[in-house]
Amino acid sequence: MVGAVFSILPPAEKRRWMNGLPDLGREWVSRNEAKGLPAGAVLRGLMDGLRAAGVVPDKQWDRTLDQ
């Protein structure tokens, strides 16, 4: 077999996986802002742009930045 295999998870299983992820958005922002990069603004802009386009993100990566 060549290539990737994609599986569609049932909604409850997908939520379980999503809830088990570490806060990757906050980690990425912290790591890059320590380098002087505007990572928080970039992540907020990305997420706002997705929402404006009608995308409903599975994980609200930007919502934990101010906590």
Helices and strands as residue ranges (DSSP letters): H 11-20, H 24-33, H 39-52, G 61-64
